[in-house]
């Protein structure tokens, strides 16, 4: 039996039906949309061909591999074209130009590895878990595949090309950064490329990278006694606010509200920040208004350098610190490359450390620093309102050139002492008012 219309109580069906056998199995159904016999015969012939191919598959894996484009509706995307398509995909937050260049460099290294090691794989859907694991193993054991790294930076209105030799050993943090980028590319293009599973969907390395150290009080005192005009603003703003290097350098006058608050979003995470301005910082900002003139930035020189040559900020600060005998780098346990442990970013760690020493509650500190990734932290931050921030930040000590503030006095002895000192300088009329007020409190 081939194709035919079926009889019904009112005559026959509008569409033809097919009925055939393949390898002992019977297939019956409607030739969808076919109201003429030639169209129905063509529909049946195509269906027979597909069933024949399906019956020849020897395993589930072969079946999925040969029919994944039909299953997913994906197109052919080459490794070389993938990253440009990835950048064009919509996302919650658009990465900066500098971050795009970093991610592009990471992807290019993977593509070079694939072209040389697995030349037969040209398309995205041809990359398997085996290929992905082999590349991550390359990073862990030998570093980048491309040994010469080149990049471009804008400098004084011109594009300057820089290059350097890749390190043979990478930290766990750096390997994970590559892993994260590659996993993200495949995830964004998974449906479009007809990929059934992400080849980089496996565990990342333990992060064994060196973390920044906090400056000790002695180091802060040494730094404060030897400030130069470039370093002083960075440390003063950083120690009073916990802002990152990029947020310090790009701080705008529009971020200063009522001369009492810094209100802005973190460049890195987009987290909203509300930071009270402490007296030392308020004094500096008043001085700086005449220096910055009509610039939108609080620190025009630093903003210009950060936007064109951000590594220049770190270089200037590290040179200053090393000139004071403060060690700024440390060699990691499993790699020969020295990593930075003390620089501008260390001021965030110092801020958190000092806040802990002076018993400032964790939710207040986390709200100011903008750490919003752990879920528990988000619950804590709900309690860090403006009044709490002003109250506790006022207790922070000052190690960089202004009078030191005493610790929080849980017993109230400090308040009593201050009250007695003020009473000794009051007039007779003021003392009468104080006595009346105290008597009312005791009623």
Long-range contacts (C-beta under 8 A, 24 or more apart in sequence): 2-41, 2-44, 3-31, 3-34, 3-37, 3-40, 3-41, 3-43, 3-44, 15-40, 16-40, 16-43, 18-43, 18-44, 18-47, 20-44, 20-48, 22-48, 22-51, 22-52, 22-55, 23-55, 27-51, 64-196, 68-125, 68-194, 68-196, 69-194, 71-194, 71-196, 72-191, 72-194, 72-195, 72-196, 73-191, 73-194, 74-125, 74-191, 74-192, 74-193, 74-194, 74-195, 75-192, 75-193, 75-194, 76-123, 76-125, 76-193, 77-123, 77-124, 77-125, 77-189, 77-192, 77-193, 78-122, 78-123, 78-124, 79-111, 79-114, 79-115, 79-121, 79-122, 79-123, 79-124, 79-127, 80-111, 82-107, 82-124, 82-185, 82-189, 82-193, 83-107, 83-108, 83-185, 85-189, 85-192, 86-184, 86-185, 86-188, 86-189, 89-188, 89-189, 91-188, 93-270, 98-310, 101-151, 101-152, 103-181, 105-149, 105-151, 106-177, 106-178, 106-181, 106-182, 107-181, 107-182, 107-185, 108-146, 109-144, 109-145, 109-146, 109-178, 110-135, 110-145, 110-178, 110-182, 112-145, 112-146, 113-138, 113-145, 116-145, 123-193, 124-186, 124-189, 124-193, 124-195, 125-193, 125-194, 125-195, 127-186, 127-199, 128-199, 129-197, 129-199, 129-202, 131-199, 132-182, 132-199, 132-200, 132-202, 133-202, 135-182, 136-175, 136-178, 136-179, 136-200, 139-170, 139-174, 139-175, 139-178, 140-170, 140-175, 140-205, 142-168, 143-167, 143-168, 143-169, 143-170, 144-170, 153-308, 153-309, 154-308, 155-308, 155-309, 156-308, 167-335, 167-336, 167-337, 168-336, 169-334, 169-335, 169-336, 169-337, 170-335, 171-208, 171-209, 171-210, 171-332, 171-334, 171-335, 171-339, 172-205, 172-206, 172-207, 172-208, 172-209, 173-207, 173-208, 173-209, 174-209, 175-204, 175-205, 176-204, 176-205, 176-207, 179-204, 179-205, 180-204, 208-332, 208-333, 208-334, 209-332, 209-339, 210-330, 210-332, 210-339, 210-340, 210-341, 211-341, 211-349, 212-340, 212-341, 212-342, 212-343, 212-345, 212-346, 212-348, 212-349, 213-341, 213-342, 213-346, 213-349, 214-346, 214-349, 214-350, 214-352, 214-353, 214-354, 215-342, 215-346, 215-347, 215-350, 217-397, 217-399, 219-326, 220-350, 220-399, 220-400, 221-399, 221-400, 222-324, 222-326, 223-321, 223-324, 223-326, 223-400, 224-399, 224-400, 224-401, 226-324, 227-400, 227-401, 228-320, 230-301, 230-302, 230-316, 230-320, 231-316, 231-317, 231-320, 233-284, 233-288, 233-298, 233-299, 233-302, 234-299, 234-302, 234-313, 234-317, 234-344, 234-347, 235-347, 235-400, 236-280, 236-281, 236-284, 236-400, 237-281, 237-284, 237-298, 237-299, 238-344, 238-347, 238-348, 238-350, 238-351, 239-347, 239-350, 239-351, 239-399, 239-400, 240-277, 240-278, 240-280, 240-281, 240-396, 241-275, 241-281, 241-351, 241-368, 242-275, 242-347, 242-348, 242-351, 242-352, 242-365, 242-368, 242-369, 243-273, 243-275, 243-347, 243-348, 244-268, 244-344, 244-345, 244-348, 245-306, 245-310, 245-313, 245-314, 245-343, 245-344, 245-345, 246-306, 246-310, 248-299, 248-302, 248-344, 249-297, 249-299, 249-302, 249-303, 249-305, 249-306, 249-313, 250-297, 250-303, 250-306, 250-307, 251-297, 251-298, 251-299, 252-296, 252-297, 252-298, 253-292, 253-296, 253-297, 253-298, 254-296, 255-298, 256-285, 256-298, 259-285, 261-386, 266-370, 269-370, 269-372, 271-370, 271-371, 271-372, 272-370, 273-368, 273-370, 274-367, 274-386, 274-389, 275-368, 275-389, 276-386, 276-389, 276-390, 276-393, 276-394, 278-393, 278-394, 278-396, 279-402, 280-398, 280-400, 280-401, 280-402, 313-344, 314-340, 314-343, 314-344, 317-343, 317-344, 318-342, 318-343, 354-396, 354-397, 355-392, 355-396, 358-395, 358-396, 358-397, 358-407, 358-408, 359-395, 359-407, 359-408, 360-392, 360-393, 360-395, 360-396, 361-388, 361-392, 364-388, 364-389, 364-392, 364-393, 368-393
